[in-house]
Amino acid sequence: MSADAAELRSLTRRFLAAHPPATTGREDFLRARFDAGLAWVHYPQGLGGLDAPRALQAVVDAELEAAGAPDNDPRRNGIGLGMAAPTILRYGTDEQKKRFLRPLWTGEEVWCQLFSEPGAGSDLAALGTRAVRDGDTWTVDGQKVWTSGAHNARFAILIARTDPDVPKHRGITYFVCDMTDPGVDVRPLRQITGEAEFNEVFLSGVRIPDAHRLGEVGDGWKVAQTTLNNERVAIGGARIPREGGLIGIAARTWRERPELRTQDLHQRLVTLWVEAEVARLTGERLRQQLVAGQPGPEGAGMKLGFARLNQEISGLEVELLGEEGLLYDDWTLRRPELVDFAGREAGYRYLRAKGNSIEGGTSEILLNIVAERVLGLPPEPRTDKDVAWKDLSR
Ligand SMILES: Cc1cc2nc3c(=O)[nH]c(=O)nc-3n(C[C@H](O)[C@H](O)[C@H](O)COP(=O)(O)OP(=O)(O)OC[C@H]3O[C@@H](n4cnc5c(N)ncnc54)[C@H](O)[C@@H]3O)c2cc1C
Protein backbone atom coordinates (compact mmCIF):
# COMPACT_ATOMS: atom_id res chain seq x y z
CA MET A 1 0.00 0.00 0.00
CA SER A 2 1.22 3.50 -0.70
CA ALA A 3 -0.91 5.85 1.38
CA ASP A 4 -1.62 9.55 0.80
CA ALA A 5 -1.87 12.22 3.51
CA ALA A 6 -5.63 11.87 4.08
CA GLU A 7 -5.42 8.08 4.38
CA LEU A 8 -2.53 8.32 6.82
CA ARG A 9 -4.34 10.90 8.93
CA SER A 10 -7.39 8.67 9.17
CA LEU A 11 -5.27 5.57 9.85
CA THR A 12 -3.49 7.39 12.66
CA ARG A 13 -6.79 8.52 14.19
CA ARG A 14 -8.13 4.96 14.10
CA PHE A 15 -4.91 3.77 15.71
CA LEU A 16 -5.23 6.38 18.46
CA ALA A 17 -8.84 5.35 19.10
CA ALA A 18 -7.74 1.72 19.51
CA HIS A 19 -4.71 2.66 21.66
CA PRO A 20 -5.60 5.74 23.70
CA PRO A 21 -2.30 7.27 24.91
CA ALA A 22 -3.81 8.11 28.30
CA THR A 23 -4.56 4.48 29.13
CA THR A 24 -1.93 2.57 27.11
CA GLY A 25 1.50 1.90 28.62
CA ARG A 26 4.38 3.65 26.80
CA GLU A 27 6.12 0.48 25.60
CA ASP A 28 2.86 -1.14 24.50
CA PHE A 29 1.92 2.02 22.64
CA LEU A 30 5.24 2.22 20.81
CA ARG A 31 5.23 -1.48 19.88
CA ALA A 32 1.68 -1.19 18.57
CA ARG A 33 2.61 1.93 16.62
CA PHE A 34 5.47 0.03 15.00
CA ASP A 35 3.20 -2.89 14.14
CA ALA A 36 0.63 -0.50 12.63
CA GLY A 37 3.30 0.84 10.22
CA LEU A 38 3.25 4.30 11.77
CA ALA A 39 6.81 4.25 13.15
CA TRP A 40 8.67 5.33 9.99
CA VAL A 41 6.11 5.28 7.21
CA HIS A 42 8.70 5.04 4.43
CA TYR A 43 9.92 1.66 5.73
CA PRO A 44 8.36 -1.51 4.31
CA GLN A 45 5.16 -2.99 5.68
CA GLY A 46 5.85 -5.37 8.56
CA LEU A 47 8.98 -3.39 9.48
CA GLY A 48 7.34 -0.37 11.05
CA GLY A 49 6.27 1.30 7.82
CA LEU A 50 3.74 1.38 5.02
CA ASP A 51 5.97 1.92 1.95
CA ALA A 52 4.64 5.48 1.99
CA PRO A 53 6.59 8.62 0.99
CA ARG A 54 8.95 9.67 3.78
CA ALA A 55 7.56 13.21 3.78
CA LEU A 56 4.22 11.88 5.07
CA GLN A 57 5.74 10.97 8.43
CA ALA A 58 5.02 14.58 9.42
CA VAL A 59 1.27 13.94 9.01
CA VAL A 60 1.41 10.97 11.41
CA ASP A 61 3.63 12.78 13.91
CA ALA A 62 1.34 15.82 14.02
CA GLU A 63 -1.71 13.64 14.81
CA LEU A 64 0.17 11.71 17.50
CA GLU A 65 1.56 14.85 19.08
CA ALA A 66 -1.85 16.54 19.18
CA ALA A 67 -3.20 13.44 20.99
CA GLY A 68 -0.40 13.61 23.59
CA ALA A 69 1.07 10.27 22.47
CA PRO A 70 4.52 9.25 23.79
CA ASP A 71 7.36 9.25 21.25
CA ASN A 72 10.35 6.91 21.06
CA ASP A 73 12.71 9.61 22.43
CA PRO A 74 14.87 9.52 19.30
CA ARG A 75 17.78 11.42 20.85
CA ARG A 76 18.48 8.45 23.14
CA ASN A 77 19.16 6.18 20.20
CA GLY A 78 20.57 8.45 17.50
CA ILE A 79 23.09 5.89 16.24
CA GLY A 80 20.45 3.16 16.14
CA LEU A 81 17.82 5.18 14.35
CA GLY A 82 20.05 7.33 12.18
CA MET A 83 22.74 4.84 11.17
CA ALA A 84 22.17 1.20 12.17
CA ALA A 85 18.56 1.04 10.99
CA PRO A 86 19.10 2.24 7.39
CA THR A 87 22.09 -0.10 7.10
CA ILE A 88 20.10 -3.09 8.39
CA LEU A 89 17.25 -2.18 6.07
CA ARG A 90 19.56 -2.10 3.07
CA TYR A 91 21.86 -5.04 3.78
CA GLY A 92 20.12 -7.14 6.46
CA THR A 93 18.49 -10.51 5.88
CA ASP A 94 14.76 -10.85 6.55
CA GLU A 95 15.53 -12.46 9.93
CA GLN A 96 17.90 -9.62 10.88
CA LYS A 97 15.34 -6.97 9.98
CA LYS A 98 12.65 -8.77 11.99
CA ARG A 99 14.93 -9.28 15.00
CA PHE A 100 16.53 -5.86 15.23
CA LEU A 101 14.34 -3.08 13.84
CA ARG A 102 11.36 -3.14 16.22
CA PRO A 103 13.19 -2.91 19.58
CA LEU A 104 15.62 -0.46 17.95
CA TRP A 105 12.80 1.85 16.93
CA THR A 106 10.95 1.63 20.26
CA GLY A 107 14.21 2.40 22.08
CA GLU A 108 14.13 -0.86 24.06
CA GLU A 109 17.53 -1.67 22.52
CA VAL A 110 19.98 1.20 22.13
CA TRP A 111 22.82 0.91 19.58
CA CYS A 112 26.36 2.22 19.36
CA GLN A 113 29.00 2.32 16.61
CA LEU A 114 32.25 0.35 16.87
CA PHE A 115 34.14 1.84 13.91
CA SER A 116 37.02 4.11 15.01
CA GLU A 117 40.24 2.67 16.44
CA PRO A 118 43.34 4.25 17.96
CA GLY A 119 45.11 3.85 14.60
CA ALA A 120 42.11 4.23 12.30
CA GLY A 121 39.89 7.32 12.45
CA SER A 122 39.97 9.41 9.30
CA ASP A 123 41.71 6.49 7.62
CA LEU A 124 39.01 4.13 8.85
CA ALA A 125 39.78 1.47 6.26
CA ALA A 126 43.15 0.89 7.97
CA LEU A 127 41.37 -0.68 10.97
CA GLY A 128 43.03 -3.64 12.65
CA THR A 129 40.34 -5.30 14.78
CA ARG A 130 40.38 -8.92 13.58
CA ALA A 131 37.44 -11.24 13.02
CA VAL A 132 38.37 -14.87 12.39
CA ARG A 133 35.80 -17.39 11.21
CA ASP A 134 35.31 -20.80 12.76
CA GLY A 135 32.29 -22.49 11.17
CA ASP A 136 29.20 -20.46 11.95
CA THR A 137 30.91 -18.17 14.44
CA TRP A 138 33.42 -15.33 14.21
CA THR A 139 35.88 -14.52 16.98
CA VAL A 140 36.68 -10.83 17.27
CA ASP A 141 39.73 -9.29 18.95
CA GLY A 142 40.78 -5.64 18.94
CA GLN A 143 40.21 -2.18 20.34
CA LYS A 144 37.73 0.49 19.36
CA VAL A 145 37.69 4.09 20.60
CA TRP A 146 35.43 7.16 20.88
CA THR A 147 32.41 4.86 21.07
CA SER A 148 29.52 7.18 21.96
CA GLY A 149 26.95 5.67 24.29
CA ALA A 150 28.58 2.20 24.46
CA HIS A 151 27.76 2.20 28.18
CA ASN A 152 24.03 2.23 27.38
CA ALA A 153 24.05 0.07 24.27
CA ARG A 154 22.67 -3.42 23.80
CA PHE A 155 24.02 -3.80 20.24
CA ALA A 156 26.75 -2.24 18.12
CA ILE A 157 27.43 -1.94 14.43
CA LEU A 158 30.99 -3.20 14.07
CA ILE A 159 33.49 -3.35 11.23
CA ALA A 160 36.43 -5.73 11.51
CA ARG A 161 39.23 -7.08 9.33
CA THR A 162 38.49 -10.52 7.99
CA ASP A 163 41.21 -10.70 5.32
CA PRO A 164 44.61 -9.05 5.96
CA ASP A 165 46.00 -10.31 2.64
CA VAL A 166 44.05 -7.96 0.38
CA PRO A 167 44.16 -4.12 0.15
CA LYS A 168 42.63 -2.42 3.17
CA HIS A 169 39.20 -1.52 1.73
CA ARG A 170 38.56 -5.05 0.50
CA GLY A 171 39.25 -7.16 3.61
CA ILE A 172 36.63 -5.69 5.95
CA THR A 173 33.33 -7.29 7.06
CA TYR A 174 30.39 -5.68 8.82
CA PHE A 175 28.76 -7.27 11.91
CA VAL A 176 26.21 -6.68 14.62
CA CYS A 177 27.94 -7.10 17.98
CA ASP A 178 26.07 -7.97 21.17
CA MET A 179 27.44 -5.56 23.77
CA THR A 180 26.47 -7.96 26.58
CA ASP A 181 28.96 -10.59 25.31
CA PRO A 182 31.48 -11.32 28.12
CA GLY A 183 34.42 -10.37 25.84
CA VAL A 184 33.20 -6.76 25.49
CA ASP A 185 34.85 -4.38 27.96
CA VAL A 186 33.54 -0.77 27.94
CA ARG A 187 35.67 1.88 29.67
CA PRO A 188 34.73 5.58 29.99
CA LEU A 189 36.74 8.27 28.21
CA ARG A 190 36.60 11.72 29.72
CA GLN A 191 36.22 14.54 27.22
CA ILE A 192 36.67 18.32 27.16
CA THR A 193 33.23 18.89 28.74
CA GLY A 194 34.37 16.90 31.79
CA GLU A 195 31.86 14.13 31.26
CA ALA A 196 32.27 10.70 29.70
CA GLU A 197 29.84 10.54 26.82
CA PHE A 198 32.03 8.12 24.97
CA ASN A 199 34.26 5.13 25.65
CA GLU A 200 37.06 2.90 24.59
CA VAL A 201 35.86 -0.64 23.95
CA PHE A 202 38.12 -3.67 24.18
CA LEU A 203 37.00 -6.77 22.31
CA SER A 204 38.62 -9.99 23.54
CA GLY A 205 37.49 -13.25 22.00
CA VAL A 206 34.01 -11.85 21.30
CA ARG A 207 31.90 -14.54 19.63
CA ILE A 208 29.63 -13.26 16.86
CA PRO A 209 27.34 -15.68 15.04
CA ASP A 210 27.62 -15.54 11.25
CA ALA A 211 23.88 -14.82 11.32
CA HIS A 212 24.86 -11.38 12.71
CA ARG A 213 26.94 -10.49 9.64
CA LEU A 214 25.52 -7.63 7.54
CA GLY A 215 26.32 -8.00 3.85
CA GLU A 216 28.87 -10.33 2.24
CA VAL A 217 32.22 -11.29 3.73
CA GLY A 218 34.75 -8.69 2.52
CA ASP A 219 32.03 -6.18 1.59
CA GLY A 220 32.13 -4.30 4.89
CA TRP A 221 33.54 -1.11 3.41
CA LYS A 222 30.66 -0.86 0.96
CA VAL A 223 28.12 -1.55 3.73
CA ALA A 224 29.82 1.04 5.95
CA GLN A 225 29.30 3.73 3.28
CA THR A 226 25.55 3.49 3.89
CA THR A 227 26.18 3.99 7.61
CA LEU A 228 28.59 6.89 7.11
CA ASN A 229 26.43 8.72 4.57
CA ASN A 230 23.49 8.42 6.96
CA GLU A 231 25.69 9.49 9.90
CA ARG A 232 26.46 12.83 8.28
CA VAL A 233 22.80 13.49 7.71
CA ALA A 234 21.97 12.29 11.24
CA ILE A 235 24.55 14.65 12.78
CA GLY A 236 24.07 17.70 10.62
CA GLY A 237 20.66 17.29 9.08
CA ALA A 238 18.07 17.30 11.89
CA ARG A 239 14.84 19.09 10.94
CA ILE A 240 14.59 22.32 12.93
CA PRO A 241 12.23 25.29 12.67
CA ARG A 242 13.43 28.72 11.54
CA GLU A 243 15.57 30.19 14.34
CA GLY A 244 15.76 26.76 15.97
CA GLY A 245 18.92 25.09 17.28
CA LEU A 246 21.82 27.10 18.67
CA ILE A 247 21.01 30.28 16.74
CA GLY A 248 17.61 30.33 18.48
CA ILE A 249 19.24 30.20 21.90
CA ALA A 250 21.69 33.01 21.03
CA ALA A 251 18.92 35.17 19.52
CA ARG A 252 16.73 34.70 22.60
CA THR A 253 19.57 35.84 24.88
CA TRP A 254 20.09 38.83 22.59
CA ARG A 255 16.44 39.84 22.81
CA GLU A 256 16.05 39.27 26.54
CA ARG A 257 19.31 40.87 27.65
CA PRO A 258 19.71 44.30 25.93
CA GLU A 259 22.45 45.27 28.39
CA LEU A 260 24.77 42.66 26.80
CA ARG A 261 24.58 44.06 23.27
CA THR A 262 27.41 45.67 21.31
CA GLN A 263 27.50 46.79 17.67
CA ASP A 264 30.12 44.18 16.77
CA LEU A 265 28.17 41.32 18.36
CA HIS A 266 25.02 42.50 16.60
CA GLN A 267 26.72 42.34 13.23
CA ARG A 268 28.04 38.83 13.91
CA LEU A 269 24.73 37.56 15.25
CA VAL A 270 22.84 38.76 12.17
CA THR A 271 25.42 37.20 9.83
CA LEU A 272 25.21 33.87 11.68
CA TRP A 273 21.41 34.05 11.75
CA VAL A 274 21.36 34.32 7.95
CA GLU A 275 23.89 31.48 7.58
CA ALA A 276 21.89 29.27 9.96
CA GLU A 277 18.77 29.87 7.89
CA VAL A 278 20.62 28.99 4.67
CA ALA A 279 21.88 25.80 6.35
CA ARG A 280 18.35 24.95 7.50
CA LEU A 281 16.96 25.36 3.97
CA THR A 282 19.84 23.30 2.57
CA GLY A 283 18.85 20.59 5.07
CA GLU A 284 15.30 20.68 3.73
CA ARG A 285 16.65 20.19 0.19
CA LEU A 286 18.75 17.27 1.36
CA ARG A 287 15.75 15.67 3.02
CA GLN A 288 13.82 15.95 -0.24
CA GLN A 289 16.72 14.18 -1.91
CA LEU A 290 16.48 11.49 0.76
CA VAL A 291 12.86 10.92 -0.19
CA ALA A 292 14.19 9.78 -3.54
CA GLY A 293 16.69 7.29 -2.08
CA GLN A 294 19.78 6.90 0.07
CA PRO A 295 21.72 10.02 1.10
CA GLY A 296 24.65 10.78 -1.16
CA PRO A 297 27.93 12.59 -0.48
CA GLU A 298 26.04 15.91 -0.31
CA GLY A 299 25.39 15.06 3.36
CA ALA A 300 29.11 15.77 3.88
CA GLY A 301 28.56 19.41 2.89
CA MET A 302 25.62 19.70 5.26
CA LYS A 303 27.59 18.31 8.19
CA LEU A 304 30.56 20.56 7.36
CA GLY A 305 28.38 23.68 7.59
CA PHE A 306 26.64 22.44 10.74
CA ALA A 307 29.97 21.99 12.57
CA ARG A 308 31.28 25.45 11.66
CA LEU A 309 28.02 27.17 12.55
CA ASN A 310 27.65 25.38 15.89
CA GLN A 311 31.17 26.39 16.86
CA GLU A 312 30.79 30.02 15.78
CA ILE A 313 27.35 30.48 17.34
CA SER A 314 28.29 28.87 20.66
CA GLY A 315 31.44 31.05 20.71
CA LEU A 316 29.36 34.16 20.12
CA GLU A 317 26.98 33.17 22.92
CA VAL A 318 29.84 32.83 25.41
CA GLU A 319 31.17 36.27 24.38
CA LEU A 320 27.72 37.77 24.64
CA LEU A 321 27.29 36.49 28.18
CA GLY A 322 30.69 37.79 29.30
CA GLU A 323 31.67 36.48 32.74
CA GLU A 324 28.39 34.60 33.03
CA GLY A 325 29.39 32.60 29.97
CA LEU A 326 32.29 31.17 31.92
CA LEU A 327 30.08 29.58 34.59
CA TYR A 328 30.04 25.83 34.27
CA ASP A 329 28.35 22.96 36.12
CA ASP A 330 30.64 20.22 37.34
CA TRP A 331 29.92 17.38 34.96
CA THR A 332 33.08 15.53 35.84
CA LEU A 333 32.75 11.92 34.82
CA ARG A 334 29.01 11.97 34.52
CA ARG A 335 27.75 9.46 31.97
CA PRO A 336 25.05 11.27 29.98
CA GLU A 337 22.52 9.34 27.95
CA LEU A 338 22.37 11.98 25.25
CA VAL A 339 23.96 15.14 23.93
CA ASP A 340 21.62 17.90 25.09
CA PHE A 341 22.71 21.19 23.53
CA ALA A 342 19.53 23.06 24.40
CA GLY A 343 19.14 21.82 27.97
CA ARG A 344 22.59 22.81 29.19
CA GLU A 345 24.48 26.05 29.78
CA ALA A 346 26.43 28.18 27.28
CA GLY A 347 29.81 26.86 28.43
CA TYR A 348 28.75 23.29 27.74
CA ARG A 349 27.52 24.22 24.25
CA TYR A 350 30.82 25.96 23.51
CA LEU A 351 32.94 23.00 24.63
CA ARG A 352 30.76 20.24 23.17
CA ALA A 353 30.53 21.96 19.78
CA LYS A 354 34.30 21.46 19.38
CA GLY A 355 33.60 17.77 18.78
CA ASN A 356 31.21 18.55 15.93
CA SER A 357 34.08 19.06 13.50
CA ILE A 358 35.59 15.68 14.47
CA GLU A 359 32.66 13.25 14.97
CA GLY A 360 31.17 11.66 11.87
CA GLY A 361 34.29 12.56 9.84
CA THR A 362 36.53 15.58 10.47
CA SER A 363 35.89 18.76 8.52
CA GLU A 364 39.12 18.21 6.56
CA ILE A 365 37.93 14.76 5.46
CA LEU A 366 34.49 16.10 4.58
CA LEU A 367 36.11 18.79 2.43
CA ASN A 368 37.94 16.00 0.60
CA ILE A 369 34.65 14.16 0.06
CA VAL A 370 32.91 17.27 -1.27
CA ALA A 371 35.89 18.01 -3.53
CA GLU A 372 36.07 14.51 -4.99
CA ARG A 373 32.53 13.21 -5.00
CA VAL A 374 30.42 16.37 -5.33
CA LEU A 375 32.66 18.73 -7.30
CA GLY A 376 34.52 16.01 -9.24
CA LEU A 377 37.99 17.38 -8.45
CA PRO A 378 41.01 15.05 -8.66
CA PRO A 379 41.31 12.68 -5.66
CA GLU A 380 44.11 12.75 -3.10
CA PRO A 381 47.01 10.49 -4.16
CA ARG A 382 46.53 7.04 -2.59
CA THR A 383 49.72 5.05 -2.59
CA ASP A 384 48.29 2.20 -0.49
CA LYS A 385 45.38 1.35 -2.78
CA ASP A 386 46.85 -1.87 -4.14
CA VAL A 387 48.93 -2.93 -1.14
CA ALA A 388 47.77 -5.80 1.09
CA TRP A 389 46.68 -4.48 4.52
CA LYS A 390 49.24 -6.69 6.28
CA ASP A 391 52.07 -5.00 4.33
CA LEU A 392 51.09 -1.42 5.19
CA SER A 393 53.36 0.45 7.56
CA ARG A 394 51.68 1.17 10.89
C1 LIG B 1 32.11 13.54 20.03
C2 LIG B 1 32.62 12.40 19.22
C3 LIG B 1 31.87 11.25 19.12
C4 LIG B 1 32.36 10.15 18.39
N1 LIG B 1 31.62 9.00 18.35
C5 LIG B 1 32.09 7.92 17.69
C6 LIG B 1 31.38 6.69 17.72
O1 LIG B 1 30.33 6.56 18.36
N2 LIG B 1 31.90 5.62 17.07
C7 LIG B 1 33.05 5.70 16.36
O2 LIG B 1 33.44 4.69 15.75
N3 LIG B 1 33.78 6.86 16.31
C8 LIG B 1 33.32 7.96 16.97
N4 LIG B 1 34.04 9.13 16.96
C9 LIG B 1 35.36 9.12 16.32
C10 LIG B 1 35.45 10.00 15.06
O3 LIG B 1 34.79 9.39 13.99
C11 LIG B 1 36.97 10.16 14.79
O4 LIG B 1 37.49 10.89 15.87
C12 LIG B 1 37.24 10.90 13.50
O5 LIG B 1 36.91 10.11 12.40
C13 LIG B 1 38.71 11.35 13.37
O6 LIG B 1 39.57 10.30 13.60
P1 LIG B 1 40.80 10.46 14.61
O7 LIG B 1 40.25 10.98 15.90
O8 LIG B 1 41.53 9.16 14.63
O9 LIG B 1 41.73 11.61 14.01
P2 LIG B 1 42.80 11.44 12.86
O10 LIG B 1 42.23 10.65 11.74
O11 LIG B 1 44.08 10.95 13.46
O12 LIG B 1 42.98 12.93 12.37
C14 LIG B 1 43.81 13.89 13.05
C15 LIG B 1 43.81 15.18 12.25
O13 LIG B 1 44.38 14.96 10.92
C16 LIG B 1 43.48 15.40 9.91
N5 LIG B 1 43.56 14.50 8.74
C17 LIG B 1 43.62 13.15 8.76
N6 LIG B 1 43.66 12.66 7.50
C18 LIG B 1 43.61 13.73 6.66
C19 LIG B 1 43.59 13.89 5.24
N7 LIG B 1 43.65 12.84 4.41
N8 LIG B 1 43.51 15.16 4.72
C20 LIG B 1 43.46 16.24 5.55
N9 LIG B 1 43.48 16.17 6.92
C21 LIG B 1 43.54 14.93 7.46
C22 LIG B 1 42.10 15.31 10.56
O14 LIG B 1 41.16 16.15 9.91
C23 LIG B 1 42.40 15.72 12.00
O15 LIG B 1 42.42 17.12 12.09
C24 LIG B 1 33.60 10.23 17.70
C25 LIG B 1 34.35 11.42 17.80
C26 LIG B 1 33.88 12.47 18.55
C27 LIG B 1 34.71 13.72 18.65
The ligand as a MOL file (V3000), in Angstrom:
LIG
                    3D

  0  0  0     0  0            999 V3000
M  V30 BEGIN CTAB
M  V30 COUNTS 53 58 0 0 0
M  V30 BEGIN ATOM
M  V30 1 C 32.1070 13.5350 20.0290 0
M  V30 2 C 32.6230 12.3980 19.2220 0
M  V30 3 C 31.8730 11.2460 19.1170 0
M  V30 4 C 32.3640 10.1490 18.3950 0
M  V30 5 N 31.6160 9.0020 18.3500 0
M  V30 6 C 32.0890 7.9210 17.6920 0
M  V30 7 C 31.3780 6.6880 17.7240 0
M  V30 8 O 30.3270 6.5610 18.3560 0
M  V30 9 N 31.8960 5.6210 17.0710 0
M  V30 10 C 33.0540 5.7020 16.3550 0
M  V30 11 O 33.4360 4.6950 15.7490 0
M  V30 12 N 33.7760 6.8570 16.3140 0
M  V30 13 C 33.3220 7.9640 16.9750 0
M  V30 14 N 34.0370 9.1310 16.9650 0
M  V30 15 C 35.3550 9.1240 16.3180 0
M  V30 16 C 35.4530 9.9990 15.0650 0
M  V30 17 O 34.7920 9.3910 13.9860 0
M  V30 18 C 36.9710 10.1640 14.7880 0
M  V30 19 O 37.4900 10.8890 15.8690 0
M  V30 20 C 37.2370 10.9010 13.4970 0
M  V30 21 O 36.9060 10.1100 12.3970 0
M  V30 22 C 38.7100 11.3540 13.3720 0
M  V30 23 O 39.5700 10.3030 13.5990 0
M  V30 24 P 40.8010 10.4610 14.6100 0
M  V30 25 O 40.2450 10.9780 15.9000 0
M  V30 26 O 41.5270 9.1590 14.6310 0
M  V30 27 O 41.7270 11.6110 14.0120 0
M  V30 28 P 42.7990 11.4430 12.8550 0
M  V30 29 O 42.2280 10.6520 11.7360 0
M  V30 30 O 44.0750 10.9550 13.4650 0
M  V30 31 O 42.9770 12.9320 12.3740 0
M  V30 32 C 43.8150 13.8910 13.0450 0
M  V30 33 C 43.8070 15.1770 12.2460 0
M  V30 34 O 44.3760 14.9580 10.9240 0
M  V30 35 C 43.4770 15.4040 9.9110 0
M  V30 36 N 43.5570 14.5030 8.7420 0
M  V30 37 C 43.6180 13.1500 8.7600 0
M  V30 38 N 43.6580 12.6590 7.4980 0
M  V30 39 C 43.6080 13.7320 6.6640 0
M  V30 40 C 43.5920 13.8920 5.2380 0
M  V30 41 N 43.6530 12.8380 4.4080 0
M  V30 42 N 43.5090 15.1570 4.7250 0
M  V30 43 C 43.4600 16.2420 5.5510 0
M  V30 44 N 43.4830 16.1660 6.9200 0
M  V30 45 C 43.5400 14.9280 7.4590 0
M  V30 46 C 42.0970 15.3050 10.5630 0
M  V30 47 O 41.1610 16.1510 9.9100 0
M  V30 48 C 42.3990 15.7190 11.9980 0
M  V30 49 O 42.4170 17.1160 12.0930 0
M  V30 50 C 33.5960 10.2300 17.7030 0
M  V30 51 C 34.3520 11.4170 17.7980 0
M  V30 52 C 33.8790 12.4730 18.5520 0
M  V30 53 C 34.7080 13.7220 18.6470 0
M  V30 END ATOM
M  V30 BEGIN BOND
M  V30 1 1 1 2
M  V30 2 1 2 3
M  V30 3 2 2 52
M  V30 4 2 3 4
M  V30 5 1 4 5
M  V30 6 1 4 50
M  V30 7 2 5 6
M  V30 8 1 6 7
M  V30 9 1 6 13
M  V30 10 2 7 8
M  V30 11 1 7 9
M  V30 12 1 9 10
M  V30 13 2 10 11
M  V30 14 1 10 12
M  V30 15 2 12 13
M  V30 16 1 13 14
M  V30 17 1 14 15
M  V30 18 1 14 50
M  V30 19 1 15 16
M  V30 20 1 16 17
M  V30 21 1 16 18
M  V30 22 1 18 19
M  V30 23 1 18 20
M  V30 24 1 20 21
M  V30 25 1 20 22
M  V30 26 1 22 23
M  V30 27 1 23 24
M  V30 28 2 24 25
M  V30 29 1 24 26
M  V30 30 1 24 27
M  V30 31 1 27 28
M  V30 32 2 28 29
M  V30 33 1 28 30
M  V30 34 1 28 31
M  V30 35 1 31 32
M  V30 36 1 32 33
M  V30 37 1 33 34
M  V30 38 1 33 48
M  V30 39 1 34 35
M  V30 40 1 35 36
M  V30 41 1 35 46
M  V30 42 1 36 37
M  V30 43 1 36 45
M  V30 44 2 37 38
M  V30 45 1 38 39
M  V30 46 1 39 40
M  V30 47 2 39 45
M  V30 48 1 40 41
M  V30 49 2 40 42
M  V30 50 1 42 43
M  V30 51 2 43 44
M  V30 52 1 44 45
M  V30 53 1 46 47
M  V30 54 1 46 48
M  V30 55 1 48 49
M  V30 56 2 50 51
M  V30 57 1 51 52
M  V30 58 1 52 53
M  V30 END BOND
M  V30 END CTAB
M  END
